[in-house]
């Protein structure tokens, strides 16, 4: 589902205009982004949680040239699905 499709489905389900639904989606995404950038986790019980983790610097080898490359340390976002959502998805065949 694309963002455009999601906004349309949200507008229909919430019985609001497409503009209002688009604004709600944008606000939600901005809040999640701001929270993660600030180093805070975002958790929705039963749905899942977003959190940031530190990935250590590491060395890799380029498979084409065989040359060793250094990858810098960085923070990455991880999403962990909640049990209720995982169970619903697993039950669907």
Secondary structure, DSSP 8 states (H G I E B T S, - for coil): --HHHHHHHHHHHHT--HHHHHHHHHHHHHHHHHHHHTT--EEETTTEEEEEEEE--EEEE-TTT--EEEE--EEEEEEEE-HHHHHHHHH--
